[in-house]
Amino acid sequence: MKHRSRIALALLTLLVATAGAQEKPAAGDVGKAEPMTAPAARAPESTGDYPSSSTFRQVLAREYTILPRSTVYFDVPADLSGSQSVGISLATFSDPRSSLANVRIGVAFAAPGDWYIISDVILGSSFYYYDHGAATVPVYGPFMRLILSNDGPTLVRITQLAVYSVAH
């Protein structure tokens, strides 16, 4: 009887370990875009002789704190179809102790129903100033997600995170 109890305990332990391993996302998994959900804003179609363009600017975060050695996600609430590139700006002006030196920005794109793929990584240490900077990246799909990681030992207080794009 003891032998069966030990086997049952071993199988139960194996089952729990397997279930826990299945719940853990794979390294680099930043999610999947919703299949039927379209972002709110979209560039208008041109009906005249001259091509029109529309600009999109969105502040994704204000006064947001990223804890040490943690990661946060921000979804861009617009359809970036028709855009060639998007500008991303980041600042920590409100906290003089915050530095972007240890901040990493992953830029991921997806089509509806597809997985987000990180296409670019922006290092805060590459900015000329320690407390603010910007970068421009190409657009690879209509949905965009920013993944901000604080790799440092101290918290980082983001004063503003914004994106800007022009759709033709």
HELIX and SHEET records of a PDB file:
HELIX    1   1 LYS A    2  GLU A   23  1                                  22    
HELIX    2   2 LEU A  100  ASN A  102  5                                   3    
HELIX    3   3 GLY A  124  SER A  126  5                                   3    
SHEET    1   A 4 SER A  54  ILE A  66  0                                        
SHEET    2   A 4 VAL A 156  ALA A 167 -1                                        
SHEET    3   A 4 SER A  83  ALA A  91 -1                                        
SHEET    4   A 4 HIS A 132  PRO A 138 -1                                        
SHEET    1   B 4 SER A  70  ASP A  75  0                                        
SHEET    2   B 4 PHE A 143  ASN A 150 -1                                        
SHEET    3   B 4 VAL A 103  ALA A 110 -1                                        
SHEET    4   B 4 ILE A 117  LEU A 123 -1                                        
END                                                                             
